[in-house]
Amino acid sequence: MQFQRYGVYYTPHPGALADFGKSWLGWDPVAGQTVAHLAVESLPQKISEITATPRKYGLHGTIKPPFFLADDTDADGLAMCFEALCTTLAPVTLDGLFLTQLGNFIALKIDGDQTPLAELADTVVLELDPFRATPNEVELARRRKANLSTTQEALLAKWGYPYVMEEFRFHITLTGDLGRDVEATMEALDPHIAPLLPRPFKVESLTLVGETHDGMFHEIHRHALTGCSAAKAR
């Protein structure tokens, strides 16, 4: 399978939360196929419309944002480096996840201190950066439409993405822009996802993903974190 971009995500291990993610979003990144949507009563919009934006990524939290490969690198080298890196990084344990509103969309966020996960993400961004192609002007202009702060602009210039390092905020996106329907959607969704949210929340593996030319992301390889400590890249 040919991929145009690559990234590193947290994705839930096979189980109830992963199954929920597939049926809620309608996409299974492991099998690389669409699946039937979950039946959720009282949604203010069709579930296919609510989940249209995050569907292509699958249920995930971004660790290293998607990037094109640099000219002097290849996918095999990236995969080898990713696996080697995972053997040096320790699993991370956090208090838990909770359902919340972010702007006009709904996501899962870290309950409590996210510092250990942020430090892990910093290391992954840093160590795999030699594989990242420098973004072109079109991509940079698209990012800048978000009215970036001075810090975010500097991060975009250095790392190709404005929300890494000190701007990293882990979240698992569940919807697109809901406008005025955020509260009603949360009320309908909460009974389905609340029993599945882990406490504590353990990040014990990372997933290398690839984007095909139709914009859908696929799992390439999940690797356990088997190191003793997470290096601090900040």
N, C-alpha and C positions, 0 to 999 in steps of 0.2 A: 504494500500500500504506500502511495506517495503522499507526503505531507508538505505543506507550504510553510507552516509555522510550528514551533515547538514551545512547550511550557512545562512548568513543574507545579503540580497541584497537590493539596490535600484532598483525597477522596475517601469516603467511608469504606471500611472493610465490608466484604459481603455480609449481609445481614439485614435487619429490619430498616435501618436508616437508609442504606443503599437502595433497598427495594422501594422504599417510599420515594426517594429521589428520582428513580427511573420512571415510576408511574405518575408522579406529580408533573415532571417536566416532559415526559413523553419521549425520552431518549436514553438509551443504554450505551454509554461510551465503551463498556467492556466488550459487548457483543457487536457494537457498531451498527445499531439498528433502532428504528423507532419502536415504541411500545404503546399499548393502550393507556390512555390517561386514567388516573384515579377518579372514582366517583365521589365528588364532594358536593354536598347539598348547600344551598343558600349562597353560592358564589354570585357576586354582582355582575360578573362577566364570564364568558366562556373560558374554561380552563386553558384551552389552546391559545387564546388571546393573552391571558394573564401571563403565561409562561413562554411566550414566543421569543422574547429577548434572551433569557438565560438558557433556553433549551439546548442550543448548539454546544454549550460548554459542558453539560451534564452537571450533576450535583457536586460542587467543589468549592474549595477555598484556595485562592491564588497564593502561591509561594514565590515563584518566579514568573512574571507575566509573559505571555506569548511573544515570541520573537522569530524573525527570519534568521537562517543560518548565515554566518559570515562566510565569505568566498573561500577562505582557506581552511574551512572545517567541513565535517560531514556528519550525517546522522549516526553512523556507527561510533564515531569518536565521542559524540555527545552522550550516547547511551552508556558507553564505557565509563566516561567521566562521572556521569550521574550515579551509576552503581557504586563506583569507588567512593564518591562523596558520601553516599548514604551509610557506608560502613564506618565512617568517621563521626557521624552525628548520632547523638543519643535521643531516645524517645522523649517526648515532652508531655507532661501531665498538667492540665489546667482544671479550674473549678468546674466548668461546664459550658453549655451553650444555651442561649435563650432566643426566642422569637421576638423580633422587634421591627420597628419602622425605621427606614433610612431614607429620608426625603420622601418621595412618593412611591418607593418600592419596599418590599418586605424581604428580610434576610435573617439569618442566624448569626449571632455575634458571641464573642467570648464573654462569659460571666466571670468577672474578676480580672486579675492581672494577666495581660497577654505577653509580658516581656520575654519569657522563655521561648515562645513561638516566634516573636519578632526577631530575636537573636538568631534563631535557626533560619528564618527566611532571609535575613541579612547575609548569612554565610552562603546560602544557596545562590542568591543573586550575584554575590561577589565571585564565587568560585566558578560558576558556569558562564560568566560574562564574556570570556574570550570566544564563545561560540555565537554570540549575538551580533548580527549585522547592525551597523549604524542606521537608524531610521532615516527615510528620505524626507524631503520637505513636505510632501503631502501628508505623511503620517504625523509629522511634528505639528503641522497646522491644525490637523484634526484634534490632537491632544490639547492644543492651546485654546480651542473654543470653550474649554471648561473654565476660563478665567483663572489660570493658575496663579498661586502665590509665588513670591520670589524664591522660596525654598523649593517648591514644586517645579518651578522652571529650571532650577539648577539640577535637580534630580533627573528631570527629563533629558537635559543635556548630557549628564554623566552616565545614566543607566538606561536611557531609552524609554523611561516610564516615570510619571510624576508621583506615584503613590507607593514608593519603596522606601527602605531604610527608615528614617525618622517619621515618614508619612505613612508607613505601613499600618493598616487597620484591617485585621483579619475579619472576613465575613463570608457567608455562604449565601449567595443570591438566590431567591426563590421566585421572584416576579420581575416583570418590567414595570414601567411607569404606570401606576394605577390611578393617577389623578385623585379624585375625591373618593375612590372606592377602597382606600387602604384599610380603614377600620373594619368595614364589612368583610373584606377578604381575610383579614387576620382572625376575625371571629369565626369564620367558616373553616379556616385552616387549622387553627390552634388545637382542636380536639384530635385531629389526625396526627399531628407531629409532636405535640407535647409529650406523650408517653414514650417517644423514641429518642428524645434528646439525652445524650450520655452525661452522667455525673459520677465521677469526674470525666472530663473529656481528654482522651489520650490520643496523641499523634504519634503513632508507632511506625508509620511508613509514609513514603512519598510516592507520587505517581508521575512518571514522564508521559506527557500527552502530545498528540500531534493533530493538526488541523488539516483536513482534506480540502480540496478546492471548492467543495460545496459549503464550506464554513463550519462543518461539524467536527467536534473534537472527539478523539478516540484514545483509549488507554493503550499506550505502547508497552509500558512495564511498570509494575508496582514493586518497590524495593523496601525491605524492612530497614529501619534505623537501628544499627547495631553497634554504634560507637559508645564511648564512655561520657563524652561531653560535647556540647554544641559550642563551636568557636564563636567569638564575638567579633562581628565585622564592623560594628559602628565606630 
